């Protein structure tokens, strides 16, 4: 009995340490932002920093703290619910920037209140279900840390003078790793999470797929390679594009990836450290599924399916750039499969065979978004360390460009 109690105490301590570390990282990411930075919303798909800070806090209060907990403010369930229909109505997503109250200080007090409630719960001894939901909440907040970085970058890019979020020295531009091809054997393969450690429900069940033999590139497509696509009129050749993508090119005037601009004939890019010269050895970043698909066709290749990507990644070691609050930018394109940029695949975001959403409101987390989305694999320079794995299924609509998204080829 003593060993069982000690084991539970150890698990509780580890969970509490994880909770505090995740909460602290969110605070560190928001520290360079002014109150005005934290309240603005640059587009309907983005959210203000105050909303991210409050919503992640609401998640713990709603799902972890229990019925005996007295809510900090009952109106917050309406203001900071995201999409949980089972919980109740919510403020429209596109109008989150209009919620100027509570402001930065008010949200800070809310976070402190709920942090204290979670600390008391951990001290008293949470139920098994509360431990599961608290772990889920920390992974949920890590997702929002990446979204927060994406949304802040998009917001600052819309400022007339492109202000920097952080100071980062300019870097040399060495050659990327040479491109080689990883063989994927034809036949039956097991894909999906195996049940060990934390995973999102959409990563399972593990199941068998049949693949034709193919090859997947050893690294992502680089900025230098993307410049060659642009120089060959890649954005002006309709034969390279899916119909929906060509309509977006025409309607929105795409001529380069998001955040690129041409100044006196030279291409530059807005980064979290302000406007910088392009580094040809970096992964091409902030491209949509449509752009990735068009580039692959231009290159005489294609995008890998998510199953091909996962099989090719299995057993490979090494990780690229993950979330560093002092950088928030990809490194050089290398032979790793995790980090730097999320990678578009050719796969639609659909449930695996045997998938069942969890019961209750938390079951709304992934399953109901399995429509008109495309799967990305890997991780990015805004993904918190420990949140990356080869079975992770990220997803966005085909025209999304504000994520740290790139691609690798298959053939």
C-alpha positions, 0 to 999 in steps of 0.5 A: 500500500505504501508503494501505491501511495508513493506512486500516486504522490510522484504522479501528482507532483509530476503533473503539478510540475508540468502544469506550472511549467506550461502556465509559466511558458504562456506568461513568458510568451506574452511578456514582450506584448503591450496591452494593446498588442494583446487585445487586437484581432487581425483576422477572423481566424486569429484570436487576441492574446488575452483570449488565448490566456483566458480560454486556456484558463477557462478550460481548467476551470470548466473541466478540471476544478469540479462542481464545488469550484466557484467560477471567477466570473460566470460571464467568462463561460460565454466570453471564453468558450471556444466551440464546446456546444455542450457547455453552452453559447459563446461569443462569436469567434470573429468578434473576439477582438471587441472583448476589451474587458476583462483586459490584460490585468483582469485576465491575469487575475483570472489566471492566478485564481484558477492556478490557485484552485488547481494547486489546491486540487492537486494538494487535496488529491485529484480523482483519476478523471481530474488527473486525465483532464488536467493533463489534457488541459496542459496539452491544450494550452501548449496548442494555444501557445503555438496559436498565440505565436502565429496570431501575434506574428500575423497581427504585427505583420499588419502594422505599417512598419512591421515591428519586431516582437523580439531581438534576434541577430541576423544569421548567415545562410549556409547551404541546407542538407543535400536532398536524398530520398527515403524508401517506403516499402510497399505492403502492409504497415502499422500507423497511428499512436500505440497507446503509450503516453499522451496522444490526442484521440484523432491519433488512434486507433493504431491500424494497418494500411497498405502502401504502394512503394514510394520515396519521401524526401529527406528534408523539406523544400527550402526558400531557395527552391521556392524562389526557383518556383517563383522565377519559373512563373509558378504563381502564374501558371494555372496548369500547376494549380488545383481549381480552388487554389487557382481561385485563391491565387487570383482573388487574393493576389498571391505571388509569394508565401505569406509575409514575403515582400519584394523591395527594390528587386530583392525579396525580404520576409517579415519575421518575429524579429522584424523584416529580414533578408531571405535565408535560402537554406531555411524551409519554405514557410507560411505556404498553404496546401494549395501552394504546396500542391502546386510546388510539388507538381512543378517539381515533378513530384507530389505531396506524401500521404500522411501514412507515407509520411509517418512510415518514412519518419518511423525510427528517424531521430533528430529534431529541428527548431521547436518553440524558443521564446527568444527565436520563434523562427525556423532553423535551417532545412535538415534531415530531421522530420520534427520541427521547423515547419509543419508539413502539408500532406495529400491526406484529407483530415478524416477519422481513422478506422474505429475512431470514437470521440470521447464522451461529453464536451471534451469529445468535441475536441477533434472529431467534429472538425473532420471536414474540409481540412488537410493533414499536416505532420511533424512540428514547427518552430512554434511547437512547444518541446515535448508536444511533438511526435510523429503520429501527431495529426495537425490540420488546417483548411487548404487556404491557411497560410499563417501557420508555420507550414511548409512541405516535403516531397514524395514520388 
